[in-house]
Amino acid sequence: MVHFQSDPIPGNNCYGNGSSHHFPGSDEGLIRERELSGKGFHLNKSSGNNHGGPFRQRLLVVANRLPVSAVRTSEDSWSMEMSAGGLVRALLGVKEIEAIWIGWAGVNVPDEIGQKTLTKALAEKRCIPVILDEEIVHQYYNGYCNNILWPLFHYLGLPQEDRLATTRNFQSQFEAYKKANQMFADVVKEHYQEGDVVWCHDYHLMFLPKFLKDYDRNMKVGWFLHTPFPSSEIHRMLPSRSELLHSVIAADLVAFHTYDYARHFVSACTRILGLEGTPKGVEDQGRLTRVTAYPIGIDSDRFICALELPRVKAIIRDFEQRFEGRKVMLGVDRLDMIKGIPQKILAFEKFLEENAYWHDKVVLVQIAVPTRTDVLEYQKLTSQVHEIVGRINGRFGSLTAVPVLHLDRSLDFHELCALYAVTDVALVTSLRDGMNLVSYEYVACQERKKGVLVLSEFAGAA
């Protein structure tokens, strides 16, 4: 077990006056600036803190995307916007570790001036950029990550066009993936200090543990997967299966959200690599890589405390007036094939067909946050959802009310907390989901109402 040395932080309550040591978070852009100001997190090279205190172990979080997205406003200036995402939301709970985030800023910066000013601007947010050009992003991120690994890990199989494509096309994406992982490793090496713990995240960086261990075998490296890990029979479809598995088990600790995913990983290592699986993990020539399940959580205090804010209370009153006399069912999802949004809405339509009494007494609020809007399959999904919603509202709606309220956008943090608080039934209908935090957020906001959570067994929530 990797041990994090930390000091208690006085006054670090919900919205107290103490120093805030939160990770940069999404919260749809409403995280307080003081949480991004860098208080307590230092990008220095000393082993002690600014007051000459004892050594504090640092945590280097390495993920494909930074928790902020950079927008260039001029040749030498940048503005920062909060990134949405489950990993960002989850790490808001990390308060007592000196932490630095390393990742791609989501923008192409070909000129040296831009790279220097971007690095300086991100340093204020405790972030370090990995500079990737457009071709690398296209081949590595859009290609190998999202066109090969993501579908396979979610049991969708390899895309048909890739099964028919030339080996050279697949190989070029794989080489770009490997090159991008090496670029991430180079940035980590540049900022690594002895004693740091390096925490690598997700399927984008499966080569990173090996590259880091090749650099320093004493480096403490963990790798955490935020998607499902498929059974060995699915994983063995991947041409580069063995190389990726060997690279991941170079880490000291490999972690997943659920026990099933951890079990699948150990099974893949034993069946594909011929290694020995143990109750603690995978053993390779006497070296043990620990494999375990660590269900990720949220900073529930942030939601609980938000409900006491005057602004949130006002929004709750508005929602209660609007939905008076009707039960509220809620879905909050990324607009993604694995989230089961069409299936959820079709099930609601069936419910209305079979229960005429409820036609004007229930409303389904579906928040569908757009994602990968430039991908054809996601554009088709959007059209499909809109078609189903329009049909249901046309069949069962009236001049004064509609049964489905559908939004193609995210809500800000305060609105979301208020909506959670007034909801009677939350629906999480994932078809295959590695991490889902909506269930946690809903429960955190339900102290007064005590509504019902309908949770898919494939939701990746524990």
C-alpha positions as CSV (number, residue, x, y, z in Angstrom):
1,M,0.0,0.0,0.0
2,V,1.4,3.4,-1.0
3,H,1.4,5.6,2.1
4,F,0.6,9.3,1.7
5,Q,2.1,11.5,4.4
6,S,-0.2,14.4,5.2
7,D,-0.8,17.1,7.8
8,P,-4.2,18.0,9.1
9,I,-5.6,21.2,7.7
10,P,-7.3,23.4,10.3
11,G,-10.5,25.1,9.4
12,N,-11.0,23.0,6.2
13,N,-14.8,22.6,6.5
14,C,-17.5,23.0,4.0
15,Y,-17.1,26.6,3.1
16,G,-15.1,27.8,6.1
17,N,-12.3,30.3,6.2
18,G,-9.5,27.8,6.5
19,S,-7.0,27.2,3.7
20,S,-8.6,25.2,0.8
21,H,-6.6,22.3,-0.5
22,H,-9.0,21.0,-3.1
23,F,-8.1,19.7,-6.4
24,P,-9.1,21.9,-9.4
25,G,-12.6,20.6,-10.2
26,S,-15.3,20.8,-12.8
27,D,-18.6,21.8,-11.1
28,E,-19.5,23.4,-14.4
29,G,-17.2,26.3,-13.8
30,L,-18.4,27.2,-10.3
31,I,-15.5,26.0,-8.2
32,R,-14.3,28.9,-6.1
33,E,-11.2,30.6,-7.4
34,R,-9.6,30.1,-4.0
35,E,-9.6,26.4,-4.8
36,L,-7.6,27.0,-7.9
37,S,-5.2,29.6,-6.4
38,G,-2.6,27.1,-5.4
39,K,-2.6,27.7,-1.7
40,G,-0.9,24.8,0.0
41,F,0.3,23.3,-3.3
42,H,3.8,24.4,-4.3
43,L,5.6,23.8,-7.6
44,N,9.0,24.2,-6.0
45,K,12.0,22.0,-5.9
46,S,12.6,22.0,-2.2
47,S,11.8,19.0,0.1
48,G,10.2,21.2,2.8
49,N,7.3,23.6,2.7
50,N,7.5,27.4,2.5
51,H,7.7,27.7,6.3
52,G,10.6,25.4,6.6
53,G,8.3,22.6,7.9
54,P,8.7,18.9,7.5
55,F,8.8,17.1,4.2
56,R,5.3,16.5,2.6
57,Q,5.0,13.7,0.1
58,R,3.8,15.0,-3.3
59,L,1.2,13.4,-5.5
60,L,1.7,13.7,-9.3
61,V,-1.7,13.0,-10.9
62,V,-1.1,12.1,-14.6
63,A,-4.2,12.0,-16.8
64,N,-4.9,12.6,-20.5
65,R,-6.7,15.9,-19.8
66,L,-6.0,18.6,-17.2
67,P,-8.8,19.7,-14.9
68,V,-8.8,23.0,-16.8
69,S,-9.2,23.7,-20.5
70,A,-7.0,26.5,-21.9
71,V,-8.5,29.1,-24.3
72,R,-6.0,31.4,-26.1
73,T,-7.0,35.0,-25.9
74,S,-3.9,36.6,-27.5
75,E,-0.4,35.7,-28.6
76,D,0.8,35.6,-25.0
77,S,-2.3,35.3,-22.8
78,W,-4.7,32.5,-21.9
79,S,-8.0,32.1,-20.1
80,M,-8.9,28.9,-18.2
81,E,-12.2,27.1,-18.1
82,M,-13.1,24.2,-15.8
83,S,-13.2,20.8,-17.5
84,A,-16.1,18.5,-16.8
85,G,-15.5,14.9,-15.9
86,G,-15.9,12.3,-13.2
87,L,-12.2,12.1,-12.3
88,V,-12.1,15.9,-11.7
89,R,-15.2,15.7,-9.5
90,A,-13.9,12.7,-7.6
91,L,-10.6,14.3,-6.8
92,L,-12.2,17.3,-5.2
93,G,-12.1,15.2,-2.1
94,V,-8.3,15.1,-2.0
95,K,-7.5,17.9,0.4
96,E,-4.4,17.0,2.5
97,I,-1.8,16.0,-0.1
98,E,0.4,18.3,-2.0
99,A,-0.7,17.5,-5.5
100,I,0.2,18.5,-9.1
101,W,-1.8,17.6,-12.2
102,I,0.0,16.7,-15.4
103,G,-1.9,16.3,-18.7
104,W,-2.9,17.8,-22.1
105,A,-4.6,21.2,-22.0
106,G,-6.9,20.3,-24.9
107,V,-5.5,22.8,-27.3
108,N,-2.9,22.8,-30.1
109,V,0.0,25.2,-29.3
110,P,2.6,25.0,-32.2
111,D,4.6,28.2,-31.3
112,E,7.2,28.6,-28.6
113,I,5.7,31.8,-27.1
114,G,2.3,30.1,-26.7
115,Q,3.9,27.0,-25.0
116,K,5.8,29.2,-22.5
117,T,2.9,31.4,-21.6
118,L,0.5,28.4,-21.4
119,T,2.9,26.6,-19.0
120,K,3.1,29.8,-16.9
121,A,-0.6,30.3,-16.7
122,L,-1.2,26.6,-15.8
123,A,1.4,26.7,-13.1
124,E,-0.8,29.0,-11.2
125,K,-3.5,26.3,-11.2
126,R,-0.9,23.6,-10.1
127,C,-1.1,22.1,-13.5
128,I,1.7,21.1,-15.9
129,P,0.9,20.8,-19.6
130,V,1.9,18.0,-22.0
131,I,2.2,19.6,-25.4
132,L,0.7,17.4,-28.1
133,D,0.4,18.4,-31.8
134,E,-2.7,17.9,-33.9
135,E,-1.4,14.8,-35.7
136,I,-0.5,13.0,-32.4
137,V,-3.9,13.9,-30.9
138,H,-5.7,12.6,-34.0
139,Q,-3.8,9.3,-34.1
140,Y,-3.4,8.7,-30.4
141,Y,-6.6,10.1,-28.8
142,N,-9.2,9.9,-31.6
143,G,-7.6,6.9,-33.1
144,Y,-6.1,4.3,-30.7
145,C,-7.8,5.5,-27.5
146,N,-11.3,6.2,-28.6
147,N,-11.6,4.1,-31.7
148,I,-9.8,0.9,-30.4
149,L,-9.5,0.7,-26.6
150,W,-12.6,2.5,-25.5
151,P,-15.1,0.3,-27.6
152,L,-13.2,-2.9,-26.6
153,F,-13.2,-2.1,-22.9
154,H,-16.9,-1.4,-23.0
155,Y,-17.7,-4.7,-24.8
156,L,-18.6,-3.0,-28.1
157,G,-15.8,-4.8,-29.9
158,L,-13.4,-3.4,-32.4
159,P,-15.1,-1.0,-35.0
160,Q,-15.9,-2.7,-38.3
161,E,-13.8,-0.3,-40.3
162,D,-10.7,-1.1,-38.2
163,R,-11.2,-4.8,-38.7
164,L,-11.1,-4.2,-42.4
165,A,-8.5,-1.5,-42.4
166,T,-4.9,-2.1,-43.3
167,T,-2.4,-3.3,-40.6
168,R,-0.4,-0.1,-41.3
169,N,-3.3,2.1,-40.3
170,F,-3.7,0.2,-37.0
171,Q,0.0,0.2,-36.5
172,S,0.3,4.0,-37.0
173,Q,-2.3,4.6,-34.3
174,F,-0.6,2.2,-32.0
175,E,2.8,3.9,-32.6
176,A,1.2,7.3,-32.0
177,Y,-0.3,6.0,-28.7
178,K,3.1,4.8,-27.6
179,K,4.8,8.0,-28.6
180,A,2.2,10.1,-26.7
181,N,2.7,8.0,-23.6
182,Q,6.5,8.6,-23.9
183,M,5.8,12.4,-24.1
184,F,3.8,12.2,-20.9
185,A,6.6,10.2,-19.3
186,D,9.1,12.9,-20.3
187,V,7.1,15.6,-18.6
188,V,6.8,13.5,-15.4
189,K,10.5,12.9,-15.4
190,E,11.2,16.6,-15.7
191,H,9.2,17.4,-12.6
192,Y,9.6,14.3,-10.5
193,Q,11.3,14.6,-7.1
194,E,12.5,11.6,-5.1
195,G,9.7,10.4,-2.9
196,D,6.9,11.6,-5.1
197,V,4.0,9.2,-5.8
198,V,2.9,9.1,-9.5
199,W,-0.7,8.3,-10.0
200,C,-1.5,7.4,-13.7
201,H,-5.1,7.4,-14.9
202,D,-7.1,5.5,-17.5
203,Y,-6.7,3.6,-20.7
204,H,-5.0,6.6,-22.4
205,L,-1.8,5.9,-20.5
206,M,-1.3,2.2,-20.3
207,F,2.4,2.4,-21.4
208,L,3.2,5.1,-18.8
209,P,3.9,2.8,-15.8
210,K,6.6,0.9,-17.7
211,F,8.2,4.1,-19.1
212,L,8.4,5.6,-15.6
213,K,9.8,2.4,-14.0
214,D,12.4,2.1,-16.8
215,Y,13.5,5.6,-15.8
216,D,13.6,4.9,-12.0
217,R,12.6,1.5,-10.7
218,N,12.2,2.9,-7.2
219,M,9.5,5.4,-8.3
220,K,6.2,4.8,-6.6
221,V,3.7,4.3,-9.5
222,G,0.0,3.6,-9.4
223,W,-2.4,3.1,-12.4
224,F,-6.1,3.5,-12.1
225,L,-8.7,2.5,-14.7
226,H,-11.9,4.5,-14.9
227,T,-13.6,2.3,-17.5
228,P,-14.6,-1.4,-17.2
229,F,-11.8,-3.9,-17.8
230,P,-13.3,-6.6,-20.0
231,S,-13.0,-10.3,-19.6
232,S,-9.8,-12.0,-21.0
233,E,-11.8,-13.3,-23.9
234,I,-12.6,-9.8,-25.0
235,H,-9.2,-8.3,-24.2
236,R,-7.4,-11.0,-26.2
237,M,-9.0,-9.5,-29.4
238,L,-6.6,-6.6,-29.1
239,P,-3.4,-7.2,-31.3
240,S,-1.2,-5.4,-28.8
241,R,-2.8,-7.1,-25.8
242,S,0.5,-8.6,-24.3
243,E,2.6,-5.4,-24.6
244,L,-0.1,-3.3,-22.9
245,L,-0.6,-5.7,-20.0
246,H,3.2,-6.0,-19.4
247,S,3.4,-2.2,-19.4
248,V,0.5,-1.8,-16.8
249,I,1.9,-4.4,-14.4
250,A,5.1,-2.5,-14.2
251,A,3.2,-0.3,-11.7
252,D,3.3,-1.0,-8.0
253,L,-0.4,-0.8,-7.7
254,V,-3.2,-1.4,-10.3
255,A,-6.6,-0.3,-9.2
256,F,-10.2,-0.5,-10.6
257,H,-13.6,0.6,-9.5
258,T,-15.1,-2.8,-8.8
259,Y,-13.9,-6.2,-7.9
260,D,-15.2,-7.7,-11.2
261,Y,-12.8,-5.4,-13.2
262,A,-9.9,-6.3,-11.0
263,R,-10.7,-10.0,-11.4
264,H,-10.9,-9.7,-15.2
265,F,-7.4,-8.0,-15.2
266,V,-5.8,-10.7,-13.2
267,S,-7.4,-13.3,-15.4
268,A,-6.1,-11.6,-18.5
269,C,-2.6,-11.5,-17.1
270,T,-2.7,-15.2,-16.2
271,R,-4.3,-16.4,-19.4
272,I,-2.7,-14.1,-21.9
273,L,0.8,-13.6,-20.3
274,G,1.0,-16.9,-18.4
275,L,1.7,-15.1,-15.1
276,E,0.7,-16.3,-11.7
277,G,-2.4,-14.7,-10.1
278,T,-2.4,-14.4,-6.3
279,P,-5.0,-13.1,-3.9
280,K,-3.0,-9.8,-3.8
281,G,-2.4,-9.3,-7.5
282,V,-0.1,-10.6,-10.3
283,E,3.4,-12.0,-9.8
284,D,6.0,-11.8,-12.5
285,Q,9.3,-13.5,-11.8
286,G,9.1,-12.8,-8.1
287,R,7.8,-9.2,-8.4
288,L,4.3,-8.6,-7.2
289,T,2.0,-6.0,-8.7
290,R,-0.9,-5.4,-6.3
291,V,-4.3,-5.5,-8.0
292,T,-7.3,-4.3,-6.1
293,A,-10.7,-2.5,-6.3
294,Y,-10.9,1.0,-4.9
295,P,-14.4,2.4,-5.6
296,I,-14.0,6.1,-6.2
297,G,-16.2,8.6,-4.3
298,I,-17.1,12.2,-4.1
299,D,-16.6,15.1,-1.6
300,S,-20.2,14.7,-0.3
301,D,-19.7,17.7,2.1
302,R,-19.6,20.0,-0.8
303,F,-23.1,18.9,-1.9
304,I,-24.5,18.8,1.6
305,C,-23.3,22.3,2.4
306,A,-24.4,23.7,-1.0
307,L,-28.0,22.9,0.0
308,E,-27.7,25.4,2.8
309,L,-26.7,28.3,0.5
310,P,-29.4,31.0,0.0
311,R,-29.0,30.8,-3.8
312,V,-29.6,27.0,-3.8
313,K,-32.6,27.3,-1.5
314,A,-34.1,29.8,-3.9
315,I,-33.7,27.5,-6.8
316,I,-35.2,24.6,-4.8
317,R,-38.3,26.7,-4.1
318,D,-38.6,27.6,-7.9
319,F,-38.3,23.9,-8.8
320,E,-40.9,22.9,-6.2
321,Q,-43.4,25.4,-7.6
322,R,-42.7,24.4,-11.2
323,F,-43.2,20.7,-10.5
324,E,-45.9,21.0,-7.9
325,G,-48.3,18.1,-8.0
326,R,-45.9,15.9,-10.1
327,K,-43.3,13.4,-9.2
328,V,-39.9,14.2,-10.6
329,M,-37.7,11.5,-12.2
330,L,-34.2,12.5,-13.1
331,G,-31.4,11.4,-15.4
332,V,-28.0,13.1,-15.5
333,D,-25.6,11.6,-18.0
334,R,-23.0,12.3,-20.7
335,L,-24.6,11.8,-24.1
336,D,-22.8,8.6,-24.7
337,M,-23.7,5.2,-26.1
338,I,-22.9,3.4,-22.9
339,K,-25.2,5.5,-20.7
340,G,-28.5,3.9,-21.9
341,I,-30.3,7.2,-22.4
342,P,-32.6,6.0,-25.3
343,Q,-33.4,2.9,-23.3
344,K,-34.3,5.0,-20.3
345,I,-36.6,7.3,-22.2
346,L,-38.2,4.3,-24.1
347,A,-38.9,2.6,-20.7
348,F,-40.5,5.8,-19.5
349,E,-42.7,5.8,-22.6
350,K,-43.8,2.3,-21.9
351,F,-44.6,3.3,-18.3
352,L,-46.9,6.1,-19.6
353,E,-48.5,3.7,-22.1
354,E,-49.4,1.3,-19.3
355,N,-50.3,3.9,-16.6
356,A,-52.7,6.5,-17.9
357,Y,-53.2,7.8,-14.3
358,W,-49.6,9.1,-14.3
359,H,-49.8,11.1,-17.5
360,D,-50.0,14.5,-15.8
361,K,-48.5,13.5,-12.5
362,V,-44.9,12.7,-13.4
363,V,-42.1,14.4,-15.4
364,L,-38.8,12.9,-16.5
365,V,-35.9,15.5,-16.5
366,Q,-33.0,14.2,-18.6
367,I,-29.8,16.2,-18.6
368,A,-27.6,15.0,-21.5
369,V,-24.2,16.6,-21.5
370,P,-22.8,16.7,-25.0
371,T,-19.6,14.8,-25.7
372,R,-17.6,14.0,-28.8
373,T,-19.9,16.2,-30.9
374,D,-17.7,15.8,-34.0
375,V,-18.1,12.0,-34.1
376,L,-20.8,10.7,-36.4
377,E,-22.1,8.0,-34.1
378,Y,-22.7,10.6,-31.3
379,Q,-24.5,12.9,-33.7
380,K,-26.8,10.0,-34.6
381,L,-27.3,9.3,-30.9
382,T,-28.3,12.9,-30.3
383,S,-30.8,12.8,-33.2
384,Q,-32.3,9.5,-31.9
385,V,-32.8,10.9,-28.4
386,H,-34.4,14.0,-29.8
387,E,-36.8,11.9,-31.9
388,I,-37.9,9.8,-29.0
389,V,-38.4,12.8,-26.7
390,G,-40.4,14.6,-29.4
391,R,-42.6,11.6,-30.0
392,I,-43.4,11.1,-26.2
393,N,-44.1,14.8,-25.6
394,G,-46.4,14.8,-28.7
395,R,-48.3,11.7,-27.5
396,F,-48.6,12.4,-23.8
397,G,-48.0,16.1,-23.4
398,S,-50.5,19.0,-23.1
399,L,-50.5,22.7,-23.6
400,T,-49.4,23.3,-20.0
401,A,-47.0,20.4,-19.4
402,V,-44.8,17.9,-21.1
403,P,-43.8,14.5,-19.7
404,V,-40.1,14.8,-20.7
405,L,-37.8,17.8,-20.2
406,H,-34.6,17.2,-22.1
407,L,-31.5,19.5,-22.0
408,D,-28.5,19.1,-24.3
409,R,-26.2,20.9,-21.8
410,S,-24.8,20.7,-18.3
411,L,-26.2,22.5,-15.3
412,D,-24.1,24.7,-13.1
413,F,-23.3,23.3,-9.7
414,H,-26.0,25.1,-7.7
415,E,-28.8,24.2,-10.1
416,L,-27.7,20.6,-10.1
417,C,-27.7,20.4,-6.3
418,A,-31.2,21.9,-6.2
419,L,-32.5,19.5,-8.9
420,Y,-31.0,16.5,-7.0
421,A,-32.8,17.8,-3.8
422,V,-36.3,18.0,-5.4
423,T,-36.0,14.7,-7.4
424,D,-38.2,11.8,-6.3
425,V,-36.5,9.1,-8.4
426,A,-33.0,9.2,-9.9
427,L,-32.4,6.8,-12.9
428,V,-28.9,5.6,-13.7
429,T,-29.3,3.2,-16.6
430,S,-25.8,2.6,-17.8
431,L,-25.3,-0.3,-20.2
432,R,-21.7,-0.6,-19.3
433,D,-20.0,2.1,-17.2
434,G,-16.7,2.2,-15.5
435,M,-17.4,5.0,-13.1
436,N,-20.7,6.8,-12.3
437,L,-20.8,9.4,-9.6
438,V,-24.3,10.6,-10.2
439,S,-25.7,8.1,-7.8
440,Y,-23.4,9.4,-5.0
441,E,-24.3,13.0,-5.8
442,Y,-28.0,12.3,-5.7
443,V,-27.8,10.5,-2.4
444,A,-25.7,13.3,-0.9
445,C,-28.5,15.8,-1.7
446,Q,-31.4,13.6,-0.4
447,E,-31.2,13.9,3.3
448,R,-34.6,15.7,3.5
449,K,-36.6,14.1,0.7
450,K,-35.2,10.5,0.8
451,G,-36.1,9.7,-2.8
452,V,-35.5,6.4,-4.7
453,L,-32.3,5.6,-6.6
454,V,-32.7,3.1,-9.5
455,L,-29.2,2.0,-10.3
456,S,-28.1,-0.2,-13.2
457,E,-26.0,-3.2,-12.1
458,F,-23.6,-2.1,-14.9
459,A,-23.1,1.4,-13.6
460,G,-19.6,1.1,-12.1
461,A,-20.8,2.5,-8.7
462,A,-20.3,0.6,-5.5
